[in-house]
Amino acid sequence: MLSSIGSVQFFLLIFLQVSHHVSSTQVNSFDDLFNGKTGNNEVMMDSSLVNVNKSVTFWLYTKERPNHSRRLVPENPKSLKSSGFDGGKPTKILIHGWLGESKSKDSICWILKTEYFALYDYNVVCVDWSMLAVDLPYFTARMRCKEIGNYVGEMIMTMTENTPQSNDDVHILGFSMGAHIAGYAGKRLEGKVHRITGLDPARPMFSSKRPAERLDRTDAQFVDIVHTTSLVLGQHKPIGDIDFYPNGGNAKQPGCGYEYVYGEVCSHFRSYQFYARSIRSKDEFKSIKCDEWKDYEQSKCEDPENYTYMGEFANSNFSGKYYLSVE
C-alpha cells in the first residue's frame, strides 16, 4: 500500500506521460515536473508570487465566433459588452485540469464548444489557468484550487450583476482538478449556480478531504459526476447528486490500451470525450440505477422507470449511482 506521499509521487510519474496532451509545454523528467519546471521554462515558479487575477483568464466563444475568443475580465464589467457576451443566453463554463490548457484541439474547451455550437447558441467561457496548471507541481497547484475557484465565482457574479444572466443560466463543467475548482466556484456562490458537472474529478490530495475541500453535491442546485477511473487518477466514490459509472467507472475504457497504469491516463480523458459525444448522441448514454456494476452486468437492476442519460441530458430529478455500457 502506497503512503500518501508515495501516492502523489506515483500520480506525478504517471502524468509525465500526459504531456503529449499539452501542446504548450514539454515535460522532460520527473525532476522537471516535481519542481514545477517545463521544457520551455527552466526557472521554477514561486507560487507565492503568482497573482491568480493575472494568471487565470476567461475566454468567451460564441456561435458567431466559434474559433475566435474574446477575453472577459471579472473586475471589468464592460468586458462583457465588448466581448459580445449575451446575458439572455445560457452559459457553459469549461475548466481544464492540471497540465491542461484551453487552446489545443484535444482540450476540454475545444472539444465541448465544438459540440455545443453544432446544435446550440450558448455563451461558452473557457477558464484558462494553464500558467498555474503547467508550471507548478501537482501539490502546489492543488493548493491554489480554492483561490482559482473563487475567481471563477467572481466572474459569474460579474455576469449576473451586470446582464440579464441568472445563476439558473449557468452550467460549470470541470475536468480532473478542474472539477474541484468548479466546486469551489459553486461554494463561492453558496450553491446557487444551476449545475456543476465533474468529469472524473481528481483523486490525489482530494479523496480524504471534507466536502468543504473538494467538489460536493451541495455546490450547485444539481451536481452530476462522470467516473472513468478508479485506481489512482479519479475519484470513484459517489460525491454528486447523481454519479455515472460508464463501463463500471474503471480503466481501461474502450479505445484505451493498458499502457500507463492499466490505461488510467487514457481513461481519465474519456470522461470529457464521452460527455462531448452525449451532446449529439443522447441515446448512446442511457444509464440504469444500480448498486454495483456487477448487478448491471447481470441485468439485476433493470427498471424501465428508473433510467436517465449520462452527460448533457442528465435528469436533475434523479439521484444515486447509475451504470451504463458505452463504446
C-alpha positions in Angstrom: 0.0 0.0 0.0 1.5 3.4 -1.0 1.8 6.1 1.6 0.0 9.4 0.9 3.3 10.9 -0.3 4.1 7.8 -2.4 0.6 8.0 -4.0 1.2 11.6 -5.1 4.6 10.8 -6.5 3.1 7.8 -8.3 0.5 10.1 -9.7 3.2 12.5 -10.9 5.1 9.8 -12.6 2.0 8.7 -14.5 1.4 12.2 -15.6 4.8 12.5 -17.2 3.1 10.6 -20.0 0.2 13.1 -20.3 2.5 15.9 -21.6 1.7 15.0 -25.2 -1.8 16.2 -24.5 -0.5 19.6 -23.6 0.8 21.5 -26.7 2.1 24.4 -24.7 4.8 22.5 -22.8 7.1 19.5 -22.8 7.9 17.8 -19.5 11.3 16.1 -19.8 11.9 14.4 -16.5 10.4 13.6 -13.1 12.5 16.3 -11.6 11.2 18.9 -14.0 7.6 18.0 -13.2 8.0 17.6 -9.4 9.7 21.0 -9.2 7.3 22.8 -11.5 9.7 23.1 -14.4 8.8 22.7 -18.1 10.9 22.2 -21.2 10.2 25.9 -22.0 10.9 27.4 -18.6 14.0 26.5 -16.6 13.1 28.7 -13.7 10.8 27.2 -11.1 7.8 29.4 -10.4 7.4 30.6 -6.9 3.7 30.0 -6.3 3.6 32.6 -3.5 4.3 35.3 -6.1 1.6 34.2 -8.5 -1.4 36.5 -8.7 -4.4 34.5 -9.7 -6.2 37.6 -11.0 -3.4 37.9 -13.6 -2.7 34.2 -14.3 -6.2 33.0 -14.8 -8.0 34.2 -17.9 -11.6 33.8 -19.2 -12.2 33.4 -22.9 -15.6 33.8 -24.5 -16.6 31.9 -27.6 -20.0 32.3 -29.3 -21.8 30.5 -32.1 -21.0 33.5 -34.4 -17.3 33.3 -33.4 -16.7 29.6 -32.6 -13.0 29.7 -33.1 -12.1 33.3 -32.1 -12.2 34.2 -28.4 -12.6 37.5 -26.6 -11.4 38.0 -23.1 -13.7 38.5 -20.1 -12.4 40.2 -17.0 -14.2 39.9 -13.7 -13.0 43.3 -12.5 -14.2 45.0 -15.7 -18.0 44.6 -16.4 -17.5 46.5 -19.6 -15.6 43.5 -21.0 -19.0 41.6 -21.1 -20.4 44.1 -23.6 -17.2 44.5 -25.7 -16.8 40.7 -26.0 -20.3 40.0 -27.2 -21.5 38.2 -24.1 -25.3 37.7 -24.2 -26.8 37.6 -20.8 -30.1 36.3 -22.3 -28.5 33.0 -23.4 -27.3 30.0 -21.3 -23.7 30.0 -20.3 -21.3 27.0 -20.2 -18.1 27.4 -18.2 -15.4 24.9 -19.0 -12.4 24.3 -16.7 -9.4 22.2 -17.7 -7.3 20.1 -15.3 -3.7 20.1 -14.1 -1.2 20.1 -17.0 -4.1 21.3 -19.3 -4.9 24.4 -21.2 -7.8 25.7 -23.3 -6.4 26.3 -26.8 -5.4 22.9 -28.2 -7.9 20.9 -30.3 -8.0 18.0 -27.8 -8.7 20.1 -24.8 -12.0 20.0 -22.9 -12.6 23.6 -24.1 -12.2 22.9 -27.8 -14.0 19.6 -27.9 -17.1 20.6 -25.9 -17.5 24.0 -27.6 -17.4 22.4 -31.0 -20.2 20.0 -30.0 -22.3 22.7 -28.3 -22.1 25.1 -31.3 -23.2 22.3 -33.6 -26.7 22.5 -32.0 -27.0 25.4 -29.7 -26.4 29.1 -29.3 -24.7 29.5 -26.0 -22.1 31.6 -24.3 -19.1 29.3 -23.9 -16.5 30.5 -21.4 -13.2 28.7 -21.2 -11.3 29.2 -18.0 -7.6 29.1 -18.7 -5.4 28.5 -15.6 -2.5 26.9 -17.6 0.0 29.3 -16.1 -0.6 27.5 -12.8 -1.5 24.1 -14.2 1.7 23.7 -16.3 4.4 25.5 -14.4 3.6 24.3 -10.8 3.9 20.8 -9.4 0.6 19.0 -8.7 0.6 19.5 -4.9 1.2 23.3 -5.3 -1.5 23.6 -8.0 -3.9 21.7 -5.7 -3.4 24.3 -3.0 -4.4 27.1 -5.4 -7.7 25.5 -6.3 -9.8 27.4 -3.9 -8.4 30.7 -5.0 -9.0 29.9 -8.6 -12.5 28.7 -7.9 -13.3 31.9 -6.0 -12.1 33.9 -9.0 -14.4 31.8 -11.3 -17.2 32.6 -8.9 -16.4 36.3 -9.2 -16.6 36.1 -13.0 -20.1 34.5 -12.6 -21.2 37.3 -10.2 -20.0 39.9 -12.7 -22.2 38.2 -15.3 -25.3 38.0 -13.1 -24.9 41.5 -11.7 -24.4 43.3 -15.0 -26.5 41.4 -17.5 -29.9 39.6 -17.5 -27.9 36.4 -16.8 -29.0 34.5 -13.7 -27.5 31.6 -11.7 -30.1 29.4 -13.3 -28.5 30.0 -16.7 -25.0 28.8 -15.6 -23.6 25.4 -16.0 -19.9 24.8 -14.9 -18.1 21.7 -16.3 -14.7 20.8 -14.8 -12.3 18.0 -15.7 -10.0 16.3 -13.2 -8.6 19.0 -10.8 -10.8 21.5 -12.7 -13.8 19.6 -11.3 -12.8 20.7 -7.8 -12.1 24.2 -9.0 -15.7 24.2 -10.2 -16.8 23.0 -6.7 -15.0 25.9 -5.1 -16.7 28.3 -7.6 -20.0 26.8 -6.5 -19.2 27.3 -2.9 -18.3 30.9 -3.6 -21.8 31.3 -5.0 -23.4 29.5 -2.0 -24.6 26.6 -4.1 -26.9 28.8 -6.1 -25.4 28.0 -9.6 -27.7 25.8 -11.6 -25.4 22.9 -12.4 -21.9 21.6 -11.9 -20.6 18.6 -13.9 -17.5 16.9 -12.5 -15.6 14.9 -15.2 -13.6 12.3 -13.5 -12.7 14.6 -10.5 -9.1 14.2 -9.4 -8.4 11.9 -6.5 -4.9 12.6 -5.3 -5.0 15.0 -2.4 -8.8 15.2 -2.6 -10.0 11.7 -1.8 -9.9 12.1 2.0 -10.9 15.7 2.2 -14.1 17.0 3.8 -16.8 18.2 1.3 -15.7 21.8 2.0 -12.3 21.0 0.4 -13.5 19.3 -2.8 -16.4 19.1 -5.2 -19.6 18.1 -3.4 -23.3 17.7 -4.2 -24.1 20.8 -2.2 -22.0 23.1 -4.5 -24.9 23.6 -7.0 -28.6 23.1 -7.4 -27.6 19.9 -9.4 -24.2 18.1 -9.4 -23.6 15.2 -11.7 -20.3 13.3 -11.9 -18.8 11.1 -14.6 -16.4 8.5 -13.2 -14.0 6.8 -15.7 -11.1 5.7 -13.5 -10.8 4.1 -10.1 -7.1 3.2 -9.3 -5.1 6.4 -9.0 -6.3 9.4 -11.0 -10.1 9.8 -10.5 -12.5 9.8 -7.6 -14.5 6.6 -7.6 -16.8 7.1 -4.7 -20.1 9.0 -5.3 -19.8 12.7 -4.5 -22.6 14.2 -6.6 -26.4 14.1 -6.6 -26.1 11.6 -9.4 -22.9 9.6 -10.2 -22.4 7.9 -13.5 -20.1 4.9 -14.0 -19.6 4.1 -17.7 -18.3 0.6 -18.1 -18.2 0.4 -14.3 -16.2 3.6 -14.0 -12.9 1.6 -14.3 -9.9 1.7 -16.6 -9.4 0.6 -19.2 -12.2 2.4 -21.0 -12.9 1.5 -24.7 -10.2 2.5 -27.1 -7.6 2.7 -24.3 -4.7 0.3 -24.1 -3.0 -1.0 -20.9 -0.1 1.4 -21.0 0.3 4.0 -18.2 -1.2 2.1 -15.3 -3.7 -0.2 -16.9 -5.0 2.6 -19.2 -5.9 5.0 -16.4 -4.4 8.1 -18.2 -6.4 7.4 -21.4 -9.5 6.5 -19.4 -9.2 9.7 -17.4 -9.6 11.8 -20.6 -12.6 9.6 -21.7 -14.7 11.4 -19.2 -15.0 14.6 -21.2 -14.8 12.8 -24.5 -17.9 10.8 -23.5 -19.6 13.9 -22.3 -18.9 15.7 -25.6 -20.5 12.8 -27.6 -23.6 12.9 -25.4 -24.5 16.4 -26.7 -25.4 15.0 -30.1 -25.9 11.3 -29.2 -28.1 11.2 -26.1 -29.4 7.7 -26.7 -25.9 6.2 -26.5 -25.7 7.1 -22.8 -28.9 5.6 -21.3 -28.0 4.8 -17.7 -29.7 2.5 -15.2 -29.7 2.9 -11.4 -27.8 0.1 -9.7 -26.0 -0.6 -6.5 -23.0 -2.2 -8.2 -21.5 -2.7 -11.7 -21.8 -6.5 -11.4 -25.6 -6.1 -10.8 -25.8 -4.1 -14.0 -23.8 -6.7 -15.9 -26.1 -9.4 -14.7 -29.3 -7.4 -15.5 -30.4 -7.4 -11.9 -31.3 -3.7 -11.8 -33.3 -3.2 -15.0 -36.1 -0.8 -14.1 -37.7 0.9 -17.1 -38.9 3.7 -14.9 -35.6 4.5 -13.3 -33.2 5.5 -16.1 -31.6 8.7 -17.3 -28.8 9.8 -19.6 -25.2 10.3 -18.7 -23.9 13.6 -20.0 -25.6 16.7 -21.2 -29.1 15.3 -20.7 -28.8 14.0 -17.2 -32.1 14.5 -15.3 -31.8 16.6 -12.2 -34.8 14.8 -10.7 -32.8 11.6 -10.3 -30.1 10.7 -7.7 -27.8 7.8 -6.9 -25.4 5.7 -8.8 -26.1 4.9 -12.4 -24.3 2.5 -14.7 -24.1 2.0 -18.4 -22.1 0.3 -21.2 -20.6 2.6 -23.8 -18.1 2.1 -26.6 
